[in-house]
Amino acid sequence: MSRSHGAFVWHELMTTDIDAAQKFYAAVVGWTAQKGQTPGMDYREFRAGERMVAGLMAIPDEAKAMGAPPMWSGYVSVDDVDAATDKVARLGGRVCRPPHDIPGVGRFSVVADPQGAVLNLFKFASPPQGAPAPVGTPGTIGWNELYALDREKAFAFYSDMFGWTRGAAIDMGPGGVYQLFAHDGKDIGGMMNKPESVPVALWDFYFNIENIDAAIERVKANGGQIVNGPMQVPGDGFVAQGLDPQGVLFALVGPRA
């Protein structure tokens, strides 16, 4: 198993109005957008400065036919997309889209874990160059969070799939336990049993921003809404969860001024 196996390497927004979404995230997070290189497809790349951080696309027709809502999704690196996709099915998950090549980019599949949370498996055609951005760099995606039906069963599945290990288990009182998980010795996200307000198991992703209060005001001013927070987390950070104008869940993390 390579060191990259199990790392989040890309995040992507599928939505109903890509122009409106591009405008919203540019205003809130500070991203610019550039047209991608996929032939015959309006695929856009969100950038923080010169760094590509995420993708933007309309919901494909085949996904619409399966009832896919607008959503953010994460791409996890695997050594072998076909083998990992088969393993998801063996472990009780579901294959939403079989392995498929993106010419010149890589190979991917779309799967759901045994509790229904959707994730993408991915392998680059050529390893990306350059060092990752320092932790907390504004505009980058800094945290990956799973709302599970059963946190312990979810952790067992992902540990088996990607080799993730346990970090700290944080007692949130009535909210239950928040279990950090690590890749290659570094915490990259957390898992918790979903609250009743979240209808299904799903992944949520946190965008690093410079000032949580200013970012919250930008969400409200640009047609989004805040559904939770701001709330302090261990250290000096604050988090907030929101919905963009197309109803997609996202989250922000950053300091107060």
N, C-alpha and C positions, 0 to 999 in steps of 0.2 A: 504494500500500500504506500503510495507516494505521500509526501508531506502536503501536497495540494488537495488530496482526496478529503472531502468533507468541509472544504472552505467555501463560504459564500463568495462568489466571484462576479455576480451581476444582479441587478434588480431591474424590474420592468413594469411599466404601467400599461395595462390594456384598458381602454376606456371608450366611451361613446362619442366624445367630442375632443379630438386631439388638439385642435387649435385652442380651445378654451382651457384645456388642461395645461398646455404649454405656457399659456399666459399666467395661469394661476401659480404654478410652481416657480416660474421666473420671478413673480412678485414676492412670493412667500419665502422661498429658499435662496433665491438669487441665481438660479441656474439659467444658462443660455441653452439653446437647442441647435443642433446641426443635423442635416439630413444624413441618414445612414447610407451604406453602400449596397443594401439588399436590392437586387434588380426587381423592378415591377412592383415595389411595395413602398408605401409611405411610412418608413421607419425612421424615427428621430432619436438622436442621442442627446440626453441631458449632459451638460458639462458644468463643472465647477472650476472656473478658470480654464486651463487647457486640459484638465483631467476629465475623461469620460467617466460618468458615475452611474448612469441608468439609461434605460430605453423607454420609448413611448410609441405606442401603436394603437390602431383601432382594433376592437375585438374581432378576430377572424370569424368568417361565416360559420366554419365548422364548430367553433367554440360557442357561438350564439345558438346554434342548433342543439347543443348540449346543455343550454341554459346558463352558460357562464356569465356572471355579472361583471361589471367593471371592477378591476382589482389590481393591487400591487402584488407581484410575485417575486420570489427569489430564485436564483440559479445556484446550485451547489455543484462544485467540481467533483467529478468521479474519474477514476482511472479507466473505466470501461462503461460507456453509457448503456450498451445492450445488456451486459451482465448485471449492472445495477438496476436496470428497469425490470429484468426478470426477478431479481431478488425482492424488489418491492412487492410484486405480485405473490411471491412465495411467502412473504411475511404478513400477508393479509391486506395489502394496499391495493390500489387500483391504477391501471395504466390509462390515462386520459388521452394521450397521444403517443404512439409508438416512436422509437428512435428515428430521427430525421436529420439529414445533413443540411447545414447552412454553408453553401460554397464559400471557401476561403475563410470561414469564421470558426466553425466547429460542428459538433454533433450534439443533439439534445433530445430529451423526451419530457413529457409532462405527466406527472404522477400525483396521486393523492395518498396520504398515509392511511393506516387502517381506521382512523377516526374522521377522515374526510378532508384534512387540510392539504391544499394543493401546493406543489413544489415542482421546480424544474431540475432535471439532472443534466449536466453539461460537461463537455470536454473541448478545450480549445484545439483548433487545428495546429496552431503554433503558440507556444507559451508566451504570455504577455511580457513586455519588456518594462523595465523601470521598477523602482521601489514603491511599495504602497504608501499612501499619504499617512502622515502621523495621526495617531488616534485623536479624534475630536476635531479634525480639520473642518471648518465650516463648509457646508455643501456636500460633504461625503455622507455615506450612509453608515451609521455607527453602531447599530444594534438590531438584532433579529429576534423577534418575540413570538412565541407560539401560544395561542389560546387553545387548550386541549380539552377534550371531554374527560380524559383521565391522564393526568400529568405523568404518573409513574409508568403507565403502559406506553405513553408517547416517548418518554425518555428511553425506555428499553428498545423501542423500534429504531430510533435515530442513532442510538449508540451502536446497535448492530449494523445499521446501514453505513454510517460514516465514521465510526470510532470516536464520536464525541464523548467527553468525560464530564463528570460532575464538578461544578464549582460550588460556591456557597449556596446553602439553602436558607432563604430569608423568610422568616415568619411574618406574614402580613396581617395577622389577626383574623378578622372575619373573612378576609380575602384568600386565606389559605397560605400555602407555601409557594414561594417563587424560587424555582430551581435554576440557577445559572448553569450554562453548559459551555464547554471549552473545546477548541480545536487547536492542536499543536501547542498545548499548554497555555493558551490565551482565551479568556472569556470572550465569547462572540454573541451571546444572547441569553435569553431566559425562557422558561416554560412555566405555565400556571394553568390551573383549571379555569375554564372560561366563566366569566360572570353570566348571570341570566340575561343581561342586556345584549350579550353577543349571541346571535342566533345559531351559529355553527362554528365548528373548529376551523381556525384560520391562522395565517401568519400576518404579523404586522411589522412594519419597518420604521426605524427612527432616523430622521435626517438631522445632522448636526447643524446648529445655527448659533449665531454669535450672542443673541439676547432673546431669551424665551418670551418675555413680555412684549417686545417689539414684534416678534414673529407672530404671536397670537393676534395682535391687532391687525397685522397684514392679512392673516387668514380671514378675519371678520370683514375687513374692508374689501376683500376680493371674492366674496360670495361663498366662502366656506364657513364651517362652524366648528367650535370646540366642544367636544363631548365629555372630556375629562381633563382636569388639571387647570393650572400648572401645579405640579406636585414634586416636592423635593425627593431626590433619590440619594443613596449613599455617595458621599463626596460633596462637591459644590454644584452639582447639576440639578436641573429641573426638567420635567417631562410634561408633555401634553399630547393627548390624542384628539384628532379632528377628522372631519369629513370634508373632502373637496367638493366643488360644485356639482360633480357627477355622482356624488354619494360614496366615493371611495375612501376607506379608512386609511389614515396615515398617522405618523407620530413625529414629534419634534423633541430634541434634547439639546440643552444648552444652559449656560449660566444666566443669572440675573445681572443686570448692570451694576 
